[in-house]
Amino acid sequence: MNKPLRRIAVVAGAGAAAFGMAVSPASAVPSTVWTVTPSPANFTATNVGNVVMTANIPMTCTVSSASGTMQSASGNPATVASINSISFGVPVTAPCTSVLGNVTTVATTPWTIKAVDYNASTGVTTGYVDNITAAVTAGTCKFTVTGRAAGTYTNSTGILAVNSTSGQLSVSGATGCGTFVTNATKPTFRGNYAVKVAGTSTIPTVVGSNPP
């Protein structure tokens, strides 16, 4: 084999190996049975650190809380919890803030928490918060945010980490915002929430499996 052909063979082999590494995780069978403990049950969630929605400009909340119900489920994705109430900021004492002024967010619930994949070695479920709808007012600027936000849930800590990517959420009905926020804006939403079984200090768990 001459040198050019050897080089082609090496490159092709490396490419095939890299492709195999890239597709192997995607070829794994996703979880279809989700065991939530306890189930069914009510939960509460409180922010750990700031919650930030960025719609060209950051809108920061130092206080946020949620509550809802959780239950075992099957399917992929599967609804393992529903957020029936969620609030952002506390008027007067701890309002959400932005360069446009204090921010008020009124959510239309329920939002749903969808489970998609489970890593047994880390106890982390990957999924997203779906059916998000919220009316936002920042000074004279008003708009509505809808869509979903990617997230993870970690059994050992009880942290629901919401970290949306651009394009998962969209804006509609923007008025009084100038060029800061328009209907073409793709906002992001990020925040960590500590989840507990309502009225207790118990951290709920979510485990995905693939029964034969």
N, C-alpha and C positions, 0 to 999 in steps of 0.2 A: 504493500500500500504506500503510495507516495505521500509526501508531507501534506500537501493541500487536502487530500482525502482524509488523512489521519486527523487533521484539524477539524474538518467538517464532522467526522464521526464523534470526536470528543465534545464539540459544541452541541451536537444533536443529543448525545447521551446526557450531558449536563442539563440540557433543556427538558428532556423527558423526565429526569429525576426531579427537577424543580417543579414541573407540572404535576408530577405525582404527589409531591409534598403539598402543593397548593390545593389539590382536589380531594385529598384524603379526608381532612376534617369535614368538608362539605358532604362527603358521601356517607358519613355516619348517620345511623337511623335516629331521627329526632324523638324526644320523649313524647309519649302519647297518653300516659296516665300520670296524674299529678295528685300527690298526697299532701294535703295541707293539715297541719296539726297545731291547734285543735280545729275541728271542722264539724258543722258550721260554727262560726264564732264572729263576734264583733271585734273590731280593732280600732286603735287610735294611732296616730302618727304625728310626731313633732319634729320640726326642722332641727338639723344639726349644722350650724353654720348658716351663712346667708343663702337665700333663694334668689336667683337672678333670672329675669327674663330680658333678653336682649332683642330689641326690634330696632336695629341701627344704633340705638342708644341703650345703655343698661338701665333696668328698673329693678331696684334692689329691695328685698324685704328681709328684715332681721327676725321676723316672727311669722311662722306659718304652721298651720295644723290641719289635720284631716281625720276623718273617721269613716267607717263603713263596715262591710261584711266580707268574710273570706270563707272559702269552701273548697273541698277537693273537687277535681274536675277531670275530664278526659278530652282528648283531641289535641290538635296542634295547628294554630295556637289555641290555648284553652283559657277561659276566664276563671282565674283563681281568686279574684277579689273585685269588689265594687267600691269605689269611693263615692259615698253618698253625700258627703259634706267636705268642703275644703275652703280655708280662708287664708288670706294673705294680708299681713300687717294688722295693727291695732290702731284705730283712729285716735288721734291726739298723742297717745303715749309712745307708739312705735309704728308710725305710718311707713308704708313703702315709699321710696323716693326715686327721683330721676331729675335730670336737668330741666325737664318741662314742668316740674312741680311734684307734689305728692301724688302717689299712684293708688287708685282704688280698683280692685279687681273683683268682679262678681261672677262666680262660676255657675254654669248650668250643669247640674249633675243628674244621673250618675256618670262618673268616668269609670272605665273598667281597666283592670290590670291583667294583661295577657301574658301567659308563660309560653315560651317557645323552645328553649333549650336548657339543659341542666348539666352542670359539671359536678360529678359525684366526688371528685378529689378535693374540690374547693367548697362545695356546698353552695354554689352560686347559680341562681336561675337568671337567665337572660330573657328579656321580653320587652314589653312596652306598655305605656299608659295610653289607652285608646279613648275615643269619643270625647276628647277635650274640647270644651266650649267655654269661653270666658270673655266677658265684656270688660274692657280696660279703659280707664280714664286717667290721664296724666295732665293736670292743668286743664287747658282748653282742648287738648287732644283726646279723641275718643276712637276706639276701634274694637273689633271683635277678633279673637284668636280661636282657630279651630284646627283639629288634626290629632296627631299622636306624638308621643315623645319616648324615645328609647330609654331603657333602664335596666338595672340589675337588682336582684335581692340576694343578700348574703345571710345564710342561716345562723352563722356564728355570732353575728353582730346585730341582726335584725334591721340592717340599714337598707332601705329602698333608695337607690341612687338613680335619680332621673337626670339624663344627659342627652337631650335631643340633638339631632343634627339638622343642618340647614335643609329646608324642603319638607320636613315632617310636619311643620306647623305653617299656617298661612294666615294672612290678615284680610279682613273685609270690612267695609263700612267705615274706612278711615276718614275722619273729618276734623278740621281744626288743628292738624298736625304739621302743616307745611310740608317740607321735604323730609322731615325727621322720620315719619312713618307714613307709608302709602300702601295701597292695596297690593303692590308688588313686593312688599317687604316679606322676607322669610325669617320669622323670629326663631330664637332658640330659648329653651327653658332648662335650667340646671338647678338642682338642689338635692340634698340628702335628708331623708326622713327616718327617724328611729321609730320602728313599729313595735307595738305591744298589744297583747290581748287586752281588750277594754277592761279597765278596773283592776288590772294586775301589773306585775313587773315581768310577766312571761313573754319571751320572744317566740313568736310563731315560726314554724318551719315549713318550707315548700320543697318537696322532693319529686323529681321526675323519673320515670322508669319506662322501660320497653318490655312489657310482658310478652312471652312467647305466644 
